[in-house]
Amino acid sequence: MCLIMTIRPTTHDAILEAGYRLLSSNSGASMADIAEAAGVGRATLHRHFATREDLMSALAKRALKELSQAIETATKDAPSYTEGLRLALEAVIPLADRQAFLTLEAADHDIDIARAYEQERKETAAAFDAAKFEGSFAKDIPAEWMVAMYDAVIDAAWTLVRAEDATPKQAAKFAWRMLTAGLSGDADDR
């Protein structure tokens, strides 16, 4: 005899998951829409998240935590900074629905989110600086520019994945190819 148990997420988690699901396809989804998708009443939703801003902050914080965990897991044994950047890119592409949300409605009002995002950008810039000395990227391109390009190819990859025009693996391959081609320094300066 095989017993299959279904574990229902906590109400808090159900609301967050509904928020990701709805807001990734419709950034204007209402709190009532999210409550309905979570299977809770609006009063219950508001007990957990008094305002839309509170919900958006919670979603952004969880997304950033998942992003950090995915990158840390993917890069822990990377043999180089260049390979770490590639592995990190591959790790974040499957998180399109959760991470693209961050670009849909920024939580600029939350200082913790702003600090976490700024710390992530600094760490990525440091990784690009180190990868430059490995010979993978042009030394004359500022690390801040490289971070902006990295974010742009990730955003493009998320767009492809969400539109089902590429798998996460394909999108990561395209993104890395575009990034390395553009930042390698192989093109002549005209």
Summary of the structure (lengths in Angstrom):
residues: 190
radius of gyration: 19.1
end to end distance: 72.6
largest distance: 72.6
contacts: 536
relative contact order: 0.10
helix: 72%
strand: 0%
